[in-house]
Amino acid sequence: MSKPIVAIVGRQNVGKSTLLNRLAGKPIAITDDLPGTTRDRLLAHVPLPGNEFTIVDTGGLELRPDSNMAREVNEQVEAAIADADAIIFLVNVRDGVMPADLEIADRLRQISKAVVLVANKADNARYEAGAVEFYELGLGEPLAISAYHGRGVAGLLNRIASLLPVPSLAEAEPEAIKVAIVGRPNVGKSALLNAILGDERAIVDDVPGTTRDAIDTLFDFNGENVLLIDTAGIRRRGRLRGGVERYSVIRALRAIDRADIALLVLDATELVTAQDMHVAGYIRGAAKGVVLVVNKWDLVDGGSAAECSRYLRSYFKFVAYAPVLYASAKLGWGVDKIMPQVHEIYQERLKRLSTATVNSAVQQAVAAHGLPRRGSRQLKILYATQVEVNPPTFVFFVNDPRLMHFSYQRYLENRLRQSFGFTGTPIRFAFKTRGEQ
């Protein structure tokens, strides 16, 4: 299913990150009273009854004396609405209508997408009454909220739910193994795509950020269709500029959602950054297969692949199942190993075990390592079964799911991997009581 995307737009210091944290129910975005704290785009999945949407926080629009305000506003708002299904236009009720608000509103009135005008920082009835001033923006009734205190947020969710499209199946994809090529700018994603295809499919340039949109390429690999999705680079926090580049990350994340497997491309001359780990975490959270591809290996003097792998494993412990490949897209080294590895992971994601096989492995695991207990109560695993593939998903029926400790869940996952492989793919677990649907 394709989740709707709601983008929060607005000038600086209106509380966009605070609102994202409130809707997500946890402190995802860094917030500060200083303008411009949010430099990167942050996102969170927000559950609604019968639906779910992705909320995207953005950096604030800036008024600079030396900039063309109309160009800045149009560029960022155009980029936001290009990928979002609905827009939250956030203003600060305490400031009243500002010139930047008028510029943004002017553009939003020209679009056909749903816009919710939200007056934030209405912490009490007096501030709430001041929201009427924003009728001047011509975007309908302003909804007064306090993202910090949670005041009015339930009403905002109801408004969003009424505007979002009914959940529907994503656009039909070709019957193929879908592979997203993701990573920071200038790590060689497009060059890697060309090397895999043996064709100059994507424009390759040394200037970071050459690829703005996801590019799909369908090709045949040993008689099997493969859809390669090249994406714009996901920049490190603090490196995002305004405009289309700012929102190209949304397209990269959509590409991961569409894919079965992601090739996370790393730069051999820089290896691991916080943003690499952030992207790997998103791939894991989306339950996609993953291969760590260390590109530009020809530029490394000294050191060995084994040493590098140990270094990478120390950082990517949460995707310890991910194979590591070394390549030079420029020279063609190691590129021939990528697609066979992708094919192997895809087969692992389609692996289905019988219930008898699963329960036998679980019983052996329990015999080797006793079940956890809390006080006088001990966990009991009644039986387990695999319910889905791509990704492999297992349901454990237990006496009380609250007794399942995360460390024991990790132990069970490791035992299943030792017995059955599942190379390169996460395994999903669910714990239920008998009779629970």
Secondary structure as the mmCIF struct_conf table of DSSP 4:
data_model
#
loop_
_struct_conf.conf_type_id
_struct_conf.id
_struct_conf.beg_label_comp_id
_struct_conf.beg_label_asym_id
_struct_conf.beg_label_seq_id
_struct_conf.end_label_comp_id
_struct_conf.end_label_asym_id
_struct_conf.end_label_seq_id
HELX_LH_PP_P HELX_LH_PP_P1 SER A 2 PRO A 4
STRN STRN1 ILE A 5 VAL A 9
STRN STRN2 ARG A 11 ARG A 11
TURN_TY1_P TURN_TY1_P1 GLN A 12 ASN A 13
BEND BEND1 VAL A 14 GLY A 15
HELX_RH_AL_P HELX_RH_AL_P1 LYS A 16 ALA A 24
TURN_TY1_P TURN_TY1_P2 GLY A 25 GLY A 25
BEND BEND2 LYS A 26 LYS A 26
BEND BEND3 ALA A 29 ALA A 29
BEND BEND4 ASP A 33 LEU A 34
TURN_TY1_P TURN_TY1_P3 PRO A 35 GLY A 36
BEND BEND5 ASP A 40 ASP A 40
STRN STRN3 LEU A 42 LEU A 48
TURN_TY1_P TURN_TY1_P4 PRO A 49 GLY A 50
STRN STRN4 ASN A 51 ASP A 57
HELX_LH_PP_P HELX_LH_PP_P2 GLY A 59 GLY A 60
STRN STRN5 LEU A 61 LEU A 61
TURN_TY1_P TURN_TY1_P5 PRO A 65 ASP A 66
BEND BEND6 SER A 67 SER A 67
HELX_RH_AL_P HELX_RH_AL_P2 MET A 69 ASP A 83
BEND BEND7 ASP A 85 ASP A 85
STRN STRN6 ALA A 86 ASN A 92
TURN_TY1_P TURN_TY1_P6 VAL A 93 ASP A 95
BEND BEND8 VAL A 97 VAL A 97
HELX_RH_AL_P HELX_RH_AL_P3 PRO A 99 LEU A 108
TURN_TY1_P TURN_TY1_P7 ARG A 109 GLN A 110
BEND BEND9 SER A 112 LYS A 113
STRN STRN7 ALA A 114 ASN A 120
BEND BEND10 ASN A 124 ASN A 124
HELX_RH_AL_P HELX_RH_AL_P4 ALA A 125 ALA A 129
HELX_RH_3T_P HELX_RH_3T_P1 GLY A 130 LEU A 137
BEND BEND11 GLY A 138 GLY A 140
STRN STRN8 LEU A 143 ALA A 144
STRN STRN9 SER A 146 SER A 146
TURN_TY1_P TURN_TY1_P8 ALA A 147 GLY A 150
STRN STRN10 ARG A 151 ARG A 151
TURN_TY1_P TURN_TY1_P9 GLY A 152 GLY A 152
HELX_RH_AL_P HELX_RH_AL_P5 VAL A 153 LEU A 163
BEND BEND12 LEU A 164 LEU A 164
HELX_LH_PP_P HELX_LH_PP_P3 PRO A 165 PRO A 167
HELX_LH_PP_P HELX_LH_PP_P4 LEU A 169 PRO A 174
BEND BEND13 GLU A 175 ALA A 176
STRN STRN11 ILE A 177 VAL A 182
BEND BEND14 ARG A 184 ARG A 184
TURN_TY1_P TURN_TY1_P10 PRO A 185 ASN A 186
BEND BEND15 VAL A 187 GLY A 188
HELX_RH_AL_P HELX_RH_AL_P6 LYS A 189 LEU A 197
TURN_TY1_P TURN_TY1_P11 GLY A 198 GLY A 198
BEND BEND16 ASP A 199 ASP A 199
BEND BEND17 ALA A 202 ALA A 202
BEND BEND18 ASP A 206 VAL A 207
TURN_TY1_P TURN_TY1_P12 PRO A 208 GLY A 209
BEND BEND19 ASP A 213 ASP A 213
STRN STRN12 ILE A 215 PHE A 221
TURN_TY1_P TURN_TY1_P13 ASN A 222 GLY A 223
STRN STRN13 GLU A 224 ASP A 230
HELX_LH_PP_P HELX_LH_PP_P5 ARG A 235 ARG A 236
TURN_TY1_P TURN_TY1_P14 ARG A 237 GLY A 238
BEND BEND20 GLY A 242 GLY A 242
TURN_TY1_P TURN_TY1_P15 GLY A 243 GLY A 243
HELX_RH_AL_P HELX_RH_AL_P7 VAL A 244 ARG A 258
BEND BEND21 ASP A 260 ASP A 260
STRN STRN14 ILE A 261 ASP A 267
TURN_TY1_P TURN_TY1_P16 ALA A 268 GLU A 270
STRN STRN15 LEU A 271 LEU A 271
HELX_RH_AL_P HELX_RH_AL_P8 ALA A 274 GLY A 285
TURN_TY1_P TURN_TY1_P17 ALA A 286 ALA A 287
STRN STRN16 GLY A 289 ASN A 295
HELX_RH_3T_P HELX_RH_3T_P2 TRP A 297 LEU A 299
BEND BEND22 GLY A 302 GLY A 302
HELX_RH_AL_P HELX_RH_AL_P9 ALA A 305 TYR A 315
HELX_RH_3T_P HELX_RH_3T_P3 LYS A 317 VAL A 319
TURN_TY1_P TURN_TY1_P18 ALA A 320 TYR A 321
STRN STRN17 VAL A 324 TYR A 326
STRN STRN18 SER A 328 SER A 328
TURN_TY1_P TURN_TY1_P19 ALA A 329 GLY A 332
STRN STRN19 TRP A 333 TRP A 333
TURN_TY1_P TURN_TY1_P20 GLY A 334 GLY A 334
HELX_RH_3T_P HELX_RH_3T_P4 VAL A 335 LYS A 337
HELX_RH_AL_P HELX_RH_AL_P10 ILE A 338 ARG A 349
TURN_TY1_P TURN_TY1_P21 LEU A 350 LEU A 350
HELX_RH_AL_P HELX_RH_AL_P11 THR A 355 ALA A 368
BEND BEND23 HIS A 369 HIS A 369
HELX_LH_PP_P HELX_LH_PP_P6 GLY A 370 PRO A 372
STRN STRN20 ARG A 373 ARG A 374
TURN_TY1_P TURN_TY1_P22 GLY A 375 SER A 376
STRN STRN21 ARG A 377 GLN A 378
STRN STRN22 ILE A 381 GLU A 388
TURN_TY1_P TURN_TY1_P23 VAL A 389 PRO A 392
STRN STRN23 THR A 393 VAL A 398
BEND BEND24 ASN A 399 ASN A 399
HELX_RH_3T_P HELX_RH_3T_P5 PRO A 401 LEU A 403
HELX_RH_AL_P HELX_RH_AL_P12 PHE A 406 PHE A 420
TURN_TY1_P TURN_TY1_P24 THR A 423 GLY A 424
BEND BEND25 THR A 425 THR A 425
STRN STRN24 ARG A 428 THR A 433
TURN_TY1_P TURN_TY1_P25 ARG A 434 GLY A 435
#
